[in-house]
Amino acid sequence: MDAKLFKNLYSISSLITESRPWGSFTILDEGNRFKVKRLTVKPGQSTSLQYHEHRSERWIVVQGVATITLGSESHVVGENEWIHIPLKEKHLLSNNGDKVLQLIEVQFGDYLGEDDIIRLEDRYNRD
């Protein structure tokens, strides 16, 4: 087996997936000031209404249809469409459909930790 192919297969099998009440996320890549995740949102579920102090995000829908609250506006984003989430902008991601929603999230900022989530409302009663 080609060494490069083996390295890629090894990397894919060692990805970390974390479960959340709304679905899960998998970290696909990260580096200096960026992180790339695949988010999977179960039908009828949504993330918290939140914002981030240290990062902006870009979401690209790869499967399903996302309903996104961004500030005071609502957006419907379909497959192969994207939306930019500016730094400190409140946002909420919902899957109002009956199929799984998947999107690629690209984070960019000076700090990308999971504790940079300021929740304003949360249907799962998390802090």
Summary of the structure (lengths in Angstrom):
residues: 127
radius of gyration: 15.1
end to end distance: 47.3
largest distance: 52.6
contacts: 356
relative contact order: 0.26
helix: 9%
strand: 52%
